Amino acid sequence: MLSYLDPTQPIERRVDDLLPRMSVAEKAGLMFHPSTEPPGADLSTHDAEAAAQRDVVTREISHFNVFGGDDSATVAAWHNTLQDLAASTRLGIPVTLSSDPRHGFRSNPFTGQSLGSLSRWPETTGIAAIPGTDAVRAYGETIRAEFLAMGIRVYLGPMADIFTEPRWSRGAGTFGEDPERVAELTAAFIEALRGGPELGSQSVAAVVKHFPGGGPQLRGDDAHDARYPEQVYPGGQQELHIRPFERAFAAGATQVMTYYGKPVGTEWEEVGFAFNAPVVQDILRRRLGFNGIVVTDWNLLESDMVGDYLFGPNGWGLEDRTPAERARIAIGVGVDQFGGDRNTAIIEELVESGLVPESRIDESVRRILREKFRLGLFEQRQVNIEHARETCGAPVYFERGVTAQRDSLVLLSDTAGILSNDATLFLEGFEDSDGHPTTTDPTTADAVVVRLDAPFEPGRGSLVAEYFHGGTLAFSTETIERLQAYAEHAPVFVSVFLERPAIVGPLIDLGATVIGEFGASDRVVLDAFSGRSALTGQLPFDIPSTMAAVEASREDVPFDTSEPRFRTGSGIRRRAVADSRQEA
């Protein structure tokens, strides 16, 4: 048996044995991490998508971000076929599958699509709304079990970014605004994904992101959009945003992702962070001593199709450079792997031309191989499809998710009291009445119950902007007037999906009972309004009073809006009985 295939050999010896056997083309293949979607068919067929995926694997690319997927069993079967293809290549290096978050209620093709066959949880901010760390550990353990069953071994997260800019369209993926809380929950989540003291065959590796902290986007507009590349630090808080990453590395994170944004008005270079020597080379590699895998965010070198949309290239600050030049700069500052991209010839040409020494490529390949060996991928090439079907969305995990949904709800106002179980309801934004009698006429209802999304400005000029909600946090005059009209006839109960910290004051001023939610089923929300479940959640961020206060705040400074309506940690605690309430 070749040493690299012998599981009794130490990992470093296996890496030392495999690396010299690899050609430059094979090494280049490991340095790319494209997205691809299960074709829903056997890859041995003549289906065009299947043929394209066969071609990618046989070109030695062995890292894939699972995009889409009909159900867990389909993903597991596709994983097994990819591994068979990988085993048939010259060196038989196994595939590593990764995934963005899959367990929420909302989907974004750029940052994670919900998979209906998995357990359903609140968004990450909702996990942070549950006091303590038990919930985040249960969340990580559940993701580990369900991902392992499908063959997904890398989680593209957690986001260690601090939600300091209230308008930021990716804030729902963070653990909130409190830097210490973000650091604590990031570390606990990474440990739960790993499932033990060391990364091993029953682990899911974390890719903590987005170094050096993606929260301070100018006016909250996200750098996925080419119009909004700037990341700013008017409060000079660069070090604050790095602290959660330090905790993540101390907790054993072995991979980290840089963000798209380019810093403006700092001592750092005004180029995207993957190309930024002061950030990656000086801070991440030298000062923090991080020797794990550094992967870029997606499609910095070339463009790719996301559905019918041409996405990228996203090399902010280096838009005028060629893909090869951008790759050379990124490798030079310490990047190991290019997310989203798949053109391995770029690396081959850089080595053949002498622009990047093969010894530097070997550094990255060594890190990537080490991770594959640690995860036991050479020995654990197949998953049991029936086990995937039984595990993913199993009752134990489903109930954990429902419990987290309930526990994350934050009661902001209870002026309208508790919803009577026999009340006839006018429902807006609900598909499930949970057994309540209903009416289609709000003027005849005993109570009006409404689900709202946090405000945003739609139609901002690109497909990316449709998914990255930006702009105002204030509800429209039309929305407020509609709720006022409801309140003239019956008590009003409002649940707001706090994708961003919506300005909820006008809703409360109507005399409504208001709950902040972060992803919950209709039934969970109605149970909370009806007093059938306790309300114990605490806000993971401040709720501003006005848009003027938001606009005057500094993007990189937490708790910076003037006189917020609610502070982080706020929430009225209410037991699951009608008359037992006390302020948190």
N, C-alpha and C positions, 0 to 999 in steps of 0.2 A: 504494500500500500504506500502511495506517495505520502510524504509527511503531512502535507496540507490537508489531506483527506482523513488523517488519523485523529479521531477525537481524543485519544489519550495523550497527545502531544500538547505542550503549552501553547497558548495562543500566539505568542510572539514567534515561536519556532515555526508555527504553521504559516504565519505571515511571511517570515523570512524565506520559507521554502517556495511559496506561491509567487511572490512578487517578481523574482528573477525569471520566472517562466513566462511572464506576460509580455506581449508585444506592446508597442506604443498605442496601437489601435485598441487593444483590450484595456489598457490603462485609461485611455480617453473615454471609453464607454462607461466606466465607473463614475466619471466626473459629471454625468448628466442625469437629471431627475425629472423627466417629463411627466405630464399628466396624460392619462389614457383611460378609456372607458371600456368596461366589459362589453363585448359585442352582442351578448345575449345568444351566442352560438358557439359551437365547438370550434376552436381555433384551427382544427385540421380541415375545416371546410374551405370552400373557394370564395367565401364572403370577403368583400373588399377590405372591410375593417379588420377582419381576422388576418388577412394576408399582410396588411400593414403592420399589425402587431407582431406577427412572426418575423417580419423583416427587422423590426427594431430590436427584438431579443437576439436574433442571430448576428446583429451588428454589435453585440456585447453590452448594450445598455442593460443594466440590471437593477435599476431603481425606477419605480413608477408610483405616481400619486393616483390613487383610485378616484376617478371622476365619474359621477353618476352611479350606475349599478341598479338593477331592478330590485333585487332582494339579497339577503345575506347568503343564501345557498348559491345564487348565481355568482356572486363575488368569490366564494370559496372554490367553486368549480373552475372558474377562470384562473384563480391563483394556482391551482394544481396543474392546469395546462401550461401556464407560463413557466412553472418550475420544470415540467418535463422538457419544454423547449430549451430552457437554460441548461439543463443537465446534458443535453445533446451537443452543446457547443464544445470547443476544443478543451477548455479547462473546467467546464461544468460549474462555473461560479453561479450560485443561486440568486434568484431575484429577491429584492426587498420591496415590499409593498408599503406605501404610506397612505395616510388620509388626513384631510382637514376634518374639523368637527362634523359629526354626523348625527348627534343626539338631540338637537334642538327642534323647535317648531317652525323655524324660518329657514329658507334656503337662499343662498347667494352663490351663483356659479363660479364666482371668483374666490370665495373664502370658505365654502363648505355647503354641501347639500344634505338635507335631512334624508335619512333612510327609514322608510316606514316600518321595516321589519326589526328595528332596534328599539330599545327602551327610549322613552321621551323625557327629556330633562329641561329645566329652564336654561336660558342663556347663561354664560359664565358670570355675568353680573348678578344673576339670580342665585347662583351658588354662593357668591360673596354676601348676599343678603341674609343668609342663614348663619346665625352666630356659631362660633367655634370652627373646628376643622373636620368634624366627623362627616359632614356632608360632602366636602371636597374629596375626602379619602374614599367615601363610598362611590362617588362619581368616577374617580380614577380607577378604582377596582372594577367597576362595571364596564367601563370602556376597555380596560385590559382584557376582561373575559370575552366580551363580544368581538373585539378586534382579533384576538388570538384565534377564535373559532373560525373567522373568515380568512385567516392568513395574513392579516395586516399587522405589521410589526413596528411601524413608526407612526407616531401621532404628530402631526404638524401643529404643535402647540406644546404647552400653553402660551398664551400671550402674557408676557410679563410687563407689558406696557401699562403706564399709569394714566387713568382717564382724567387728565388735567384740563382738557379743552372740552367743555360741555357739548359743543357742536360736532365733535369728531364722529364720523359715521361708522367707525369700527369700535366704538367704546363698549358695545354690548358684549364683545368678545374678551374683555378684560375682567380683572377681579376688582375693578372700581377705582376710586379716587384716592384712597388712603394708602400712601406708599408702604407703610409697615404691613398693612393687611394684604396688599398685593404680594409682597415678598413672602409672607407667611403662607398664603394659600398656594402660590406658585410652587414653593418647596414641597408642601404636603402633596400636591397633585402629582408632581414628578415622582415622588417616592411611591405613591399608590400605583402609578403606571408601571413602575419597575417591578413591584411585587416582592422585593427582597433587598438585602443589603447591596447586592451587585447585579448588574445587568446580566440576564441569562436567558435560557430557553423558554421561560414562562413570562418574559418581560415584553413590554412595549416601550420602545425608546422614545423619549421626548425630544422634540426640536423646539427649544424655548425661543420665543420671538417677541419683538423684532428689534434686535440690537441696533443702536444703544437706547432703545425706547421710542416707540412710534407715536406716542400721544400728542406731542406738541405740534400738530399740523396747523399751518397758518389758517386761521378762521375755521378750523375743523374740517376743511376740505381734504379728502384723502388722496394720497400720492399714487394710487392706482390709476388716477385720471391724469393724463399728460398736462392738463391745464393747471394742476395744483401740486407741483413738486416740492414746494418750500416747507421746511421744518424750522421752527423759530424758537428762540429762547430769550424772550424779553426780560424774564426774571433771572436769567443766568443759572438755571437749575439743571444743567447737563448731568452733574454727578448724582442728583436725586433720582433721575430716570435710569441710571445704571445700577442702582442698589438692588432692585429685585433680581437682576441677572447675577449679581454676586451671590445672592442667596440660592439661586437656581444651580449655580455651579457647585456651591458647597453641598447641595443636596444630591449631587451626582449627575447633573445634566451632561450628556455626552455630545449633543448637537445644538447648534444655535443658528438662527436665521437673521440675516441683515434685512433692513427695510429699504423701500424704494427711495424715501425722501432724501433730499439734499439739505444739509444745514445751511442756513443763511444768517450772516451777521455774527459768526462765532470765530474762534481761532482754528476751527476745523476747515478742511477743504470744502468748497462749494460743489461737491459732486455726490451722487448717490452713495449711501453708506457702504455698499459692496465694493466700491472703488476707493474708499476713503482711508488712506494710510494712517492718519492720526487716530482714527477710530478702531479699525480692525487690527492693523499691525502694532500700533503703539499701546492702545488701551486693552483690547481683547486678548491679543496674543502675548504681548510682553508684560504689561502691568498686571493683568488678571491671571496670566499664566494658563489660559485656556488652550488645551492641546487636543480638543475634540474636533468634530467635523463642523466646518462653517459652510452653510449652504445659502445661496442668494434667494431672495424672493423671485417670483416667476417671470421669466422671459425678459431678462436684461440684455440678452445678446441679439435675439431675433424675434420675430412675431410668430404668433400661433393663433389658430382659430378657437374661440370659445363659442360654441354653437355656430351662429352665422356671423359672429363679430370678430374682426381682426384685432387681436390684443398684442400690444408691444410694437417694437422693442422699448423697454422702460429704463433705459440707462441715463437717468437725469444728470445733466451736467456734461455728459459725453455723447450727446445725440449726434454730433458730427463725426464721431469715430466709427470705424468699421467694427463688425462683430468680433473679429480677431483682436483688434486693438483693445476693445473693452474687456475681452477675456484675459488678455495679457496683463492688463492693469489689475484686474480683480485677483488673479492668481498671485501677482506680485505682492499684494498687500496681505494675503493670507487666506483667500477663499479656496475651498476644496471642491465644491460641487455647484453646478448651475441648475437652479430650479426652473422647470418649464421648458428649457431648451433641450435640443436633441441632436444638434449637428456636431457629431464627434470629430469630423474632419477639421474643425477649427483648432482643436488641441493638437492633432497630428501635425498640422501645418506649422503651428507655433514651435513645436519641438524640432521638426525637420529643418526649419529655417534658422534654428539656433536662438530664437527670440525668448524662449523659455527652456531652461535646461531640463533634461529628463529627470535629473535628480530632484528637482522641485516637484515635478509631477508625482514622483515616487512618494514624497512626503504625504500628499493628499491621498493617494491610493492606499498607502499603508494605514491611514486613519480609517478609511472606508472599509477595507478588508477586516481590520480589527473589529469593527462594529458587527459585521456579518458573522464572524466567528463567535463573538460574545453572545449574540442572539441565538446561536445554535442552528443557523440556517443551513449549513452544509449537512447536518444530520437530520433536520426536521423539515424536509422538503415538501411534504404533503399535509393537508388537513382533512379531517373527516367531514364530508359534506352533510351527513345526517346530524352530526354533532353541532355543526354550524346552525342548522335549521332548528335544533332543539334549544341551543344556548341563546341565540340572538333574539331578544325580546321575550325571554323566558319569564314566567311570573315573578320570580324573585327579583329580577332586574327591572321589570315593568313596575312593580310596586315601589322599588327604591326611587324610580323616577317620579312617580306620582307623589310620593312623600316629599320629595324635594320641591316639586311644583307647589304643594300646599305650604311648606315651610318657608318658601321664598316670598310669598305674598306680603306686601307691606300695607298696613292700614294707615292711611294718611288723614282720613276724616271719617267719623261715624255719625254725622249730624242726622242722617235719615234713619239711623237705627239699624235694626236687623230685619231682613226680608222674611216675611211670614211664609211658611211652607205651603199654605193653601191660597196665597195671593195669586190673582190673575195678572200675568206679566205681559208687558209689551217689551219685546226683546229686539235690540239692534246690535248686529255684529255677532250673533250667536247662531250656531247650527244645531245645538243640542239644548233642549229646555230642561233636561234632568228631571222630567216628570212634573214640572210645574204647569198648571193651566196657563194658556197664552191667549192673547188677542192681537189682532192686526191693527187695532185702533187705539192709539195712546190715550185718547180722551176717556176711554172706558176701562183702562187698566187700574189695578190697585197699586202697581209700582212699575216704574220704567227702569230697565236694566240695559246698560250700553257698554259695549267694548270699543275702545278707541286705540289707535296707534299713536305714538308720539308724533307731533307735527314734523313735517319736512317740506321742502320745496320740490315738487315733482317737475319733470320735463326740463331738466337743466342742460340739455343739449348733447347728451351722449348716453349710450347704453350703460356704461360704467356708472354714471351719475344716477341712473334709475335704481341701481342696487346699493349704492353708497349714499344713503340719505343725508343731505346736508341742509344748510340754511337755517331758517327760523325754528325756534323751539316753542313758539307761541301758537295756541290754537286759533283758527280763523274765526272771524266775527260770525260767519255762517254757522260754525259748529256751536259756538257759545249761545247764539240766538235759538238754535234748534233745541238745545238742552233747557234753555229758559222756558221755551214753550211747553216742553214736557213737564217741567217743574210746576207749572200753573195747574196741572191736573192731578199729579201724583208724586209721591216721593221718588227721587232719582238716585240710582246706584250706578257708579261709573268705575270701570276697570280700565286702566291705561297701560298699554304695553310700553314699558320704559326702555325702549331701544336706545334712547338718549334722554337726558333729564328734562322732560317736558315741563313747561311752566303751567302747573296744575292749579295755581291760586284761583283763577276765575271759575274753575269747576267746583272748588270747595266753597267759594263765596256764593254759589247757587243754593247752598244747603244740602248738597249731595253727600252721600257716603262714597268715599273714593278709595280705591285700592290700586297700588302700583304693582304691576306684574311683569315678569321677565320671560314669559313663555309658560303657559299653563292651559289645560283643556277647559272647555266650557263648563264641564261638570265640576272641576276643581274651583273655578271662579264662583259658580252659583252656590256651591257648598259653603264657601267662605262668606258670601253675602247672607246666607241663610243661617249662619251660626252653627252649622253642622261640623265645622272644623275650626280649630284655633287659628288665630292670627298672631304670628311671632316674628315676622321678618323685619329687618332693619335696613334702611337705605344704604346702598354701597357708595353713594355719591351725594353731594349737595343738590338740592332742587332750587334753581334760581327764581328770583321774584319777577324779573323783567328781562327783556332782550337787551335793554340798555346796559344792564349790569353784566350780561354775558359779553357784550361787545367791548366793554371797558376792561374785562379781565385779561390776564396774561396767559397765553397758551400753555406755558410750561410750569405754572404754579398751581398746586392743588388748593382747594378751598378759597378761591380768589374772587368769586363773585360777591358783590356788595349786598349785605343783608338778605341772604338766601331765605326762601320761604321755609325750607326744611334743611337741617344739617345732616351730614353723614351719620348713620346710626339711629336716626329718628324712626319712629314707628309706634303706633298704638298697639299694645298687647291686649288681646281679647281671648278669653277662654271659650271653649265650644259650648257656652250657655249664654242665653240672651242678656243676662243682667250682671255679668261678672267682667268688668273692664277696669283696667288701670293703665295709666300712662307709662310708657317705657322710660 
